[in-house]
C-alpha cells in the first residue's frame, strides 16, 4: 500500500507513451477509476495511471486469494513497471519451491492465470512478471551460464547442441547472448512446450541465420 | 482443492453462477470436474489449452503440498442430453 503513491508518477511516465494505441482496447479499464484514484502532485497525470493501480489491486487480491486457498499463504507486492510490464513479487509464502515448480512451471502457470484474469475483467492484455525470492534473476544467471558452457562445448567438440526447452522469454535471453557472436549462432526449433534453442558453430559455407 | 478451482474458474468466465465444480475423492487421487456455461468452455480451456494446463499446474502444486494427486477435467454439457457429460479435455 505504501508504495502506491511513490509509484504513481513513475507509472504515469511509462504508461503514457502507449496510451494512444492502447486507448481503444483499454476503454473498459476506466470503468471504476474513481475508487482507486490517488491524486498526485504531478498535474500532467494521465488517466491510465489510476487504471494501472486498479489492475494492480485486482491482481494482488486475486492472487493472494489463490495462494491462501492453496495453503501457501503469502502476499503479492507490486514492484515496478518497466516497458509496459508489471512486476510482482510473492512475499512470505510457505513452500517457495512448490510455488515455483519444476523449471518455474507453476510460477508461469500462475502468471498465465493472472493474465487471463486481467483479460477477462478488463478486456485488455497485460504483460505480467511474477517473481519469488529473486527466482527470475537466479534462473536467468543459470541459463546464461549453461548456454555459455554449451557454446564452449560446441566450439571444442560438436557442431550442434540442443538446449533444454525454454519459454519465449528465456529463449530470447539466449539468442541475445549469441546475437553478435562470430563463432556461434542460435536458433529455435520445435513447437509448443518443446521449443528450444539450438547452438551451432557458424560455418563458412552456412547460410546466414534464419531466426 | 475444490474451492481453489472454483476461485480460479469463476474469475475467467462470463457466467460465474453457472460454474459447477465437483470433487470425487479417492484414497490418494482426487478428481475435480469443472462444468461451465457452454459459451465459457473456451475461456477455461484457452488457446491450445493454455489456461486449462495452467489451472492443472497450479492445482497440482497446491495438492502436492497436501500429498494428494489431482486430476482436473473440464466437462462439456451435451446440448441434446444435458445429463450426459463428457470430458472435453483431460490429461
Interface residues (C-beta under 8 A of the other chain):
Chain A: X62 X65 X66 X69 X70 X71 X72 X94 X95 X98 X99 X101 X105 X106 X108 X109 X110 X112 X113 X116 X117 X120 X121 X192
Chain B: X3 X4 X7 X8 X11 X12 X13 X43 X46 X48 X50 X51 X53 X54 X55 X56 X57 X58 X61 X62 X64 X65 X66
